[in-house]
Amino acid sequence: MTHSAPVPTPPRRTRGTVLVVLAVLGLAGALYVVRGPLMMSAPRCMAGRWHGCFDTFNGVVLMTLVAVPLSLLVVGALALLRRAAGVAPAWRTSLAEVGMVHGTVPFLWLTLMPGAAPGIAPARVSLVPLRDLVTMGTLGIVGNLLVFASLGFFAPMRFAALASVPRILALGAGCSLLVESAQYVFRLDRVSSVDDVLVNAAGAAVAALASRHWWRTTAEAPTDRPRPAMASAA
């Protein structure tokens, strides 16, 4: 009797499964670590109170996590509409659009959150590179790297014109300059620092490198199609 050899699992599928499992475990671990502070803000957020929810770090993070199912529903609805219209890739494009918004808006909210004396304390500017980087600390550096990470990760997948690490670096720097300028103009009692711009732009570039496989595939797909031959002149 002949026995057919078992079909091995494709390496790409295995790597994808491992990455998904690691992402789920990492998210579960992060939620376990921050469960205490988040639960402190939960009663006020659930009651719709502004103070203690949307004006605190814990409250913004909690509402961002609560909004994840809604964002996934929006991704599914957009993808179904695109598939019905024959637009491809439907799921990747929809995920990129919602991911940019869902992952960037909360960090912008936290960055533009006023300090202790908004409108009273004088506007402060730090234009010396790498001077404030020492005082940021690990948490500050990680937070600044994540401000435009979602934008850097998803923007090249959505817009072919941004499918380049230098362009994403420039985009992150430009967006960060706008944020730092807003902090100065509105006198939010925050320091407008050139180091924030550098770290924010670096975070966007690193995120773009992390998603390079997907946006390179999208950007190169149109060039692989054969061009129609030019009709010879009569």
C-alpha angles and dihedrals in degrees: 000000000000119000121200114231114248114260109247119232111260111255092228092055090048092051090048092051092049091050092050092049092048091048092051092047091047092050092047091050092049091050090050091053096048097036093106099054092041093052089052089063096039098088094052093044093049089050091053095242116159098205111069094018118050094022095055133071093234093050094051092048091048094051090046090057093044090053093056095092090049091051091050090052090052090050091052094047093049092046093051091049091050093048090050089052092047095246116150140235087027102167097041093049093047092047091049093052096048093039092056092053099039094046099042107038096063092051091048088050091052092046093051094044108123122249128229097293111026114182091009106063114072118256111262127207129187113194099165109104118236094005095107093037091080093054096045095080126205095293092049093049093048091048092051091048090055098049095089098013093109090048091051092046099048106025095076089050091054103036119043090199089065095049094119132086094225090052092050089048090053091045092052092048092048094049091047091051089054091051094048090047090051090052089054098042096047092041095230093171090252129126113248100215133181088216090063089056092049095048094043091051091046090052091053091049094049090050090050089054089051091057095038094114093060100042094043089054091050094046095047096045097083092049092056093063115098114252117235114256116253113250112246116243114253 
